[in-house]
């Protein structure tokens, strides 16, 4: 019984805390929303009043009619008691109308102070200024009323929650008594003091169900013994069936492993066949290194020059940050097309080496030939930038390296030399070509 009572207490505490926090959050959020709405409403009213009198004031200041202006503004302030002060000045700070409410000093600490400069409709010169102090008394009163209303809601709701919890506690008392009887019940002695009751409320239904259950326990005991004997026999049969099923499952697992192995092999073959960069449709870095090794061996045997052009788009990160990664991808695709248009031999390859870095591998090409290709690339890119439809302008820093391979030199040294030339081009101001033979 102690544990049941403790659980009930915990449930009640959680309910009180939850509803109190929820109600406080909802009330506070609604109060903040009401405060912002009321404040914005008062500000809009004052702005609308300024919008209404501005054209009239502009005309009278422009024409110099002070008396009609004074008469019009007096009617305005009489119809709008929220206006505590209204001053109209011309461009020379000469006052043409001045009004101050008798309640101005008592409300000055919480008012809206608005100023609006009046401009000539023909020329951009200022012809005067309207200064207005608009009372926030209605805004403050509305918030005070809503605050009191919120407090009353909190108190009323909290009281209702407490009453409901007390009713719940009173309702659970018969269930606690029934739980205590169940705790003390001994099936061997069949000592259970609770009897069936001829009522139809929920607790009575539960008590009758418990009494009925206790009466059936001993009847079920013998039947359970007989059922256990039958169950043992069925367990043996099921065990044999399960063994057969397990053997079949092991065979299926073996077949599935073979299928998974075949699938992995197919995926490995597919990965081997994947040679192109998905975005630019140029060769990827893995294929670049494979072909470069092959070209290196061929150039070494034939004693022919092998050149590399390494290109990097200048300030590419700034393009991504300014125009977004989608535009950056489009720029990479455009530059890839320019690269493809700059070469004609099928043996020349272009690969995307990094994010905005690209490499040309030019077999049987000296440094002078690589330089001509690099200059052609710069010319094509310049024509592209001149086009009026081009939103993003791009420039390239290019590093070139060339060598006739020997046994003492590794192919990776050629890439390193081109990378150093590219670094020098960027260090010297970008948008240029640097040649560094190996």
GIDAZI-V146309 format. One record per residue. N is the residue number from 1. RES is the residue in one letter. D_CENTER is the distance of its C-alpha to the mean C-alpha in Angstrom with 1 decimal. Layout:
# GIDAZI-V146309
<<N;RES;D_CENTER> <N;RES;D_CENTER>>
This chain:
# GIDAZI-V146309
<<1;X;50.0> <2;X;48.6> <3;X;45.4> <4;X;45.1> <5;X;45.6> <6;X;43.0> <7;X;40.4> <8;X;41.2> <9;X;40.9> <10;X;37.5> <11;X;36.3> <12;X;37.8> <13;X;36.2> <14;X;32.7> <15;X;33.2> <16;X;34.4> <17;X;31.6> <18;X;28.9> <19;X;30.3> <20;X;31.1> <21;X;27.6> <22;X;26.1> <23;X;28.7> <24;X;28.2> <25;X;24.5> <26;X;25.0> <27;X;28.0> <28;X;26.4> <29;X;23.4> <30;X;25.9> <31;X;28.1> <32;X;25.4> <33;X;24.6> <34;X;28.4> <35;X;28.9> <36;X;26.4> <37;X;27.8> <38;X;31.4> <39;X;31.0> <40;X;29.4> <41;X;32.2> <42;X;34.9> <43;X;33.5> <44;X;33.5> <45;X;37.1> <46;X;38.3> <47;X;36.7> <48;X;38.3> <49;X;41.6> <50;X;41.4> <51;X;40.5> <52;X;43.6> <53;X;46.1> <54;X;44.9> <55;X;46.7> <56;X;49.9> <57;X;49.9> <58;X;49.3> <59;X;52.3> <60;X;54.6> <61;X;53.7> <62;X;54.2> <63;X;57.6> <64;X;58.6> <65;X;59.3> <66;X;58.8> <67;X;60.7> <68;X;58.9> <69;X;55.6> <70;X;56.7> <71;X;57.9> <72;X;54.6> <73;X;52.4> <74;X;54.6> <75;X;54.1> <76;X;50.3> <77;X;50.3> <78;X;52.7> <79;X;50.5> <80;X;47.4> <81;X;48.3> <82;X;44.7> <83;X;45.7> <84;X;47.2> <85;X;48.0> <86;X;48.2> <87;X;49.5> <88;X;50.1> <89;X;51.1> <90;X;52.0> <91;X;51.0> <92;X;53.8> <93;X;52.5> <94;X;55.5> <95;X;54.7> <96;X;55.6> <97;X;54.4> <98;X;53.7> <99;X;52.9> <100;X;52.0> <101;X;51.8> <102;X;54.0> <103;X;50.9> <104;X;49.1> <105;X;49.9> <106;X;48.9> <107;X;45.4> <108;X;44.6> <109;X;42.1> <110;X;39.4> <111;X;39.8> <112;X;37.9> <113;X;39.5> <114;X;39.0> <115;X;40.5> <116;X;40.7> <117;X;42.6> <118;X;44.7> <119;X;45.2> <120;X;48.1> <121;X;47.2> <122;X;49.4> <123;X;48.5> <124;X;45.4> <125;X;47.5> <126;X;46.9> <127;X;49.7> <128;X;48.6> <129;X;46.1> <130;X;45.4> <131;X;44.5> <132;X;43.7> <133;X;43.1> <134;X;41.6> <135;X;41.9> <136;X;39.0> <137;X;41.4> <138;X;40.1> <139;X;36.5> <140;X;37.7> <141;X;39.9> <142;X;37.2> <143;X;34.9> <144;X;37.9> <145;X;38.8> <146;X;35.3> <147;X;35.2> <148;X;38.5> <149;X;37.4> <150;X;34.3> <151;X;36.6> <152;X;38.9> <153;X;36.2> <154;X;35.1> <155;X;38.8> <156;X;39.6> <157;X;36.7> <158;X;37.3> <159;X;41.0> <160;X;40.3> <161;X;38.1> <162;X;41.0> <163;X;43.5> <164;X;41.6> <165;X;41.3> <166;X;45.0> <167;X;45.8> <168;X;43.7> <169;X;45.5> <170;X;48.9> <171;X;48.1> <172;X;47.1> <173;X;50.5> <174;X;52.4> <175;X;49.7> <176;X;50.2> <177;X;53.9> <178;X;53.5> <179;X;51.2> <180;X;53.9> <181;X;56.5> <182;X;54.5> <183;X;54.0> <184;X;57.8> <185;X;58.7> <186;X;60.8> <187;X;61.2> <188;X;64.5> <189;X;66.2> <190;X;64.4> <191;X;64.3> <192;X;61.9> <193;X;63.0> <194;X;60.7> <195;X;62.3> <196;X;61.2> <197;X;60.8> <198;X;61.6> <199;X;58.6> <200;X;55.5> <201;X;52.8> <202;X;49.9> <203;X;51.3> <204;X;54.6> <205;X;53.0> <206;X;51.3> <207;X;54.6> <208;X;56.6> <209;X;54.1> <210;X;54.4> <211;X;58.2> <212;X;58.3> <213;X;56.2> <214;X;58.5> <215;X;61.5> <216;X;60.2> <217;X;59.3> <218;X;62.8> <219;X;63.5> <220;X;60.5> <221;X;61.6> <222;X;64.5> <223;X;62.6> <224;X;59.9> <225;X;62.6> <226;X;63.9> <227;X;60.4> <228;X;59.7> <229;X;62.8> <230;X;61.6> <231;X;58.1> <232;X;59.4> <233;X;61.2> <234;X;58.1> <235;X;56.0> <236;X;58.4> <237;X;58.2> <238;X;54.4> <239;X;54.4> <240;X;56.5> <241;X;54.2> <242;X;51.1> <243;X;52.8> <244;X;53.4> <245;X;49.9> <246;X;48.6> <247;X;50.8> <248;X;49.4> <249;X;45.8> <250;X;46.7> <251;X;48.1> <252;X;44.9> <253;X;42.8> <254;X;45.1> <255;X;44.8> <256;X;41.0> <257;X;41.0> <258;X;43.2> <259;X;40.8> <260;X;37.8> <261;X;39.9> <262;X;40.8> <263;X;37.1> <264;X;36.2> <265;X;39.1> <266;X;38.0> <267;X;34.5> <268;X;36.1> <269;X;38.3> <270;X;35.3> <271;X;33.6> <272;X;36.9> <273;X;37.1> <274;X;33.7> <275;X;34.7> <276;X;32.5> <277;X;29.2> <278;X;26.9> <279;X;25.6> <280;X;28.9> <281;X;31.4> <282;X;33.3> <283;X;34.6> <284;X;32.3> <285;X;33.2> <286;X;35.0> <287;X;37.3> <288;X;37.9> <289;X;39.3> <290;X;41.4> <291;X;42.9> <292;X;43.4> <293;X;45.4> <294;X;47.5> <295;X;48.2> <296;X;49.1> <297;X;51.7> <298;X;53.1> <299;X;53.3> <300;X;55.0> <301;X;57.6> <302;X;58.3> <303;X;58.1> <304;X;55.8> <305;X;53.1> <306;X;49.4> <307;X;46.8> <308;X;43.1> <309;X;40.9> <310;X;37.6> <311;X;35.2> <312;X;32.1> <313;X;30.1> <314;X;30.2> <315;X;27.2> <316;X;24.9> <317;X;21.9> <318;X;22.5> <319;X;22.4> <320;X;19.0> <321;X;17.7> <322;X;19.6> <323;X;19.4> <324;X;16.4> <325;X;16.8> <326;X;18.2> <327;X;21.0> <328;X;21.5> <329;X;22.1> <330;X;24.5> <331;X;26.3> <332;X;26.8> <333;X;28.3> <334;X;30.6> <335;X;31.8> <336;X;32.6> <337;X;34.7> <338;X;36.6> <339;X;37.3> <340;X;38.7> <341;X;40.9> <342;X;42.3> <343;X;44.1> <344;X;46.7> <345;X;48.0> <346;X;46.7> <347;X;47.0> <348;X;44.6> <349;X;41.1> <350;X;37.7> <351;X;34.7> <352;X;31.2> <353;X;31.6> <354;X;28.2> <355;X;25.0> <356;X;27.1> <357;X;30.5> <358;X;33.2> <359;X;36.7> <360;X;39.9> <361;X;42.6> <362;X;45.9> <363;X;48.9> <364;X;52.4> <365;X;51.1> <366;X;52.2> <367;X;50.2> <368;X;51.7> <369;X;50.5> <370;X;47.0> <371;X;47.2> <372;X;48.2> <373;X;45.2> <374;X;42.9> <375;X;44.6> <376;X;44.2> <377;X;40.4> <378;X;40.3> <379;X;42.4> <380;X;40.2> <381;X;37.1> <382;X;38.9> <383;X;39.9> <384;X;36.4> <385;X;35.2> <386;X;38.2> <387;X;37.1> <388;X;35.9> <389;X;33.3> <390;X;31.5> <391;X;28.5> <392;X;27.7> <393;X;30.7> <394;X;31.0> <395;X;33.6> <396;X;34.6> <397;X;36.1> <398;X;38.5> <399;X;40.5> <400;X;43.5> <401;X;45.6> <402;X;48.7> <403;X;51.2> <404;X;54.0> <405;X;53.0> <406;X;55.3> <407;X;55.5> <408;X;54.6> <409;X;51.2> <410;X;48.0> <411;X;45.8> <412;X;42.8> <413;X;44.8> <414;X;44.7> <415;X;40.9> <416;X;41.0> <417;X;43.4> <418;X;41.3> <419;X;38.3> <420;X;40.5> <421;X;41.6> <422;X;38.1> <423;X;37.3> <424;X;40.5> <425;X;39.5> <426;X;36.1> <427;X;38.0> <428;X;40.6> <429;X;38.2> <430;X;36.4> <431;X;37.3> <432;X;40.5> <433;X;42.3> <434;X;43.8> <435;X;46.3> <436;X;47.1> <437;X;49.6> <438;X;49.5>>
